[in-house]
Each structure stands twice: as structure tokens, then as C-alpha cells.
């Protein structure tokens, strides 16, 4: 009896194996596979048994077949060359390092904190100044140069020389150069950066007082020049001397003088914006027809502040204005 029962169980197991999907293919399936091979359309190879078991377990757990790996994202484009020298190295809020990145949804590159995501915006700076005319002449300032006129301190009269021990001579110390860069020793109009809390006209008058010790009366705007390459805009006003009608070199000037139009040293002008403005002013003086000028100075990267071969005036227009 035991032997008969064992044989019956083996027969049932064999039938179940024939009915299972992993059993050998039927003759009809073998014929279809042969036709596909003859047509050059071979069926996809069957996965190994271990892989099929893993897929079955994943389906049973509800995870589904593993998704194909996502393609690697392309590295972001590098920032423009002008932003590579970081203007802001550390965050002003938390002190963490800054990075030059392009935030999502922003068309411009920004300086962003790597820790708190603070964005440090850098906007163009406004330079204001005056074209001071007095008696048909224009006031110019010579930028402060090396201060080599200092006299050594005087020795005290009647004092006996103090004996000192012989010392080993130290190497010569590099003398610190004084003056204001750039373009020390060249001529310019009294002008400077606008301060917070003042209007552009008030800033132009302040700069004139600081550089030329001259009180002025601002009449009207005369020239507006943009220099995108260095992130600056120049707003220069037409002005005239006010009482006591005096001027002298300030702490930022080596010399100050009034120049007639034909005596302006154009070869010794410090900045391209000043050279362009002075030429326009001289032309308006000669014609007696005054204008409000605007333009864009296109500078070649790495050019000097006033090299005529490396800049040009674009998009210039002059609007006629009445009066002086």
C-alpha cells in the first residue's frame, strides 16, 4: 500500500510540472519559435532562473520590476569669464563661502551662499561729477600722484646725538606708494562714486568740493555714459562756480586749474568717459548749441582706462536743450 501511494504522488507531481509555465515548450510553441528564427526575429532570451525568482518576489511585495537607471544630467555651463573672479568670497550673513551659480528661474549668474542660500547682488555703480565752466574755461583736477615732497623730520636744536649700539643693517623696506589709482598724475573732471543718502546732483557738488575745494551751482545734466564692461555709469552735470569763486587742490588732487577749450590736455586725460564728455562739451561751446548727451562706451576687455584704440562710443544721441 505504501508503494502504491508513493507512485500516485509522483504521478501527480509530474502532471503538475507539465502544467507549470516553466515546463518545456509545446510542439506548437516550438514551431512558432522556429518560424521566428527563420524570419530573423529571434525571441528575447529568457532571464536566468535566479533573476526570475527575484522579479517574482518583487511583484509579490508590490515593488514591481526595477526601473531603468536615469540618464546622467549634463554638467552646468560655466559662468561668464567676467564673473570668474568672485567679487564676494564669504557670506555677509553667516560667513560661509560663496559660489557663482545660476539659480533656478534666473537668467543671470549670482553670488549665492553655499550654506544659507543668501544671494549677494552686484549692481552697476554710479559715478557723478561736474563740468565746471568759469569765464569760458573748464575746471580740471590732476589726480594725486606720488607724494615725494615730504621733508624729513627736523632734528631738535641743541640736543646731543644719542649713542646707539651697532645693529645689523636690515634689508631695505619697500616704500609704500601713495596716491590714488588708477591714472595718478593725469587730468580729469571732479567726479566720484555716489554715496547712499544723497541725490546725484548733490553727490556731484560734493565731489567737486572734495577734489577742487570749489563751491558750485549745478545747472542741469549734461552727459550720461554707460560702461557695461566695468559695471559703471557716468552722470556728469553742467555747473558754474559759486561764491567765493575760488578753487584749490583737495586731498585727492595734485593740482587744479582752469583750461580754455584749445588748451585741454587730451593726451593726459585719465578716463575715456571724461575724454568723450570734454570733446562733446567743447563742440557745444564752439557751436553755441547745447545738448544732453547719452551713449554707451564699449571697451575691449583688459584695456586701459583711456586708450583711444580700445574703446568706442555706441548708441550716442544728443538731445538739444535751450539756454546755456
TAVENCOR-V666240 format. One record per run of one state. SS is the DSSP state (H for helix, E for strand, C for the rest). FROM is the first residue (numbers start at 1). LEN is the number of residues. If there is no record, write none. Layout:
[[SS,FROM,LEN] [SS,FROM,LEN]]
This chain:
[[C,1,1] [H,2,18] [C,20,7] [H,27,12] [C,39,10] [H,49,13] [C,62,19] [H,81,4] [C,85,5] [E,90,1] [C,91,6] [E,97,5] [C,102,8] [E,110,4] [C,114,5] [E,119,2] [C,121,4] [E,125,10] [C,135,2] [E,137,7] [C,144,43] [E,187,2] [C,189,2] [E,191,3] [C,194,6] [H,200,13] [C,213,3] [E,216,12] [H,228,3] [C,231,1] [E,232,10] [C,242,11] [E,253,8] [H,261,3] [C,264,2] [H,266,3] [E,269,1] [C,270,2] [H,272,16] [C,288,3] [E,291,9] [C,300,8] [H,308,3] [E,311,10] [C,321,4]]
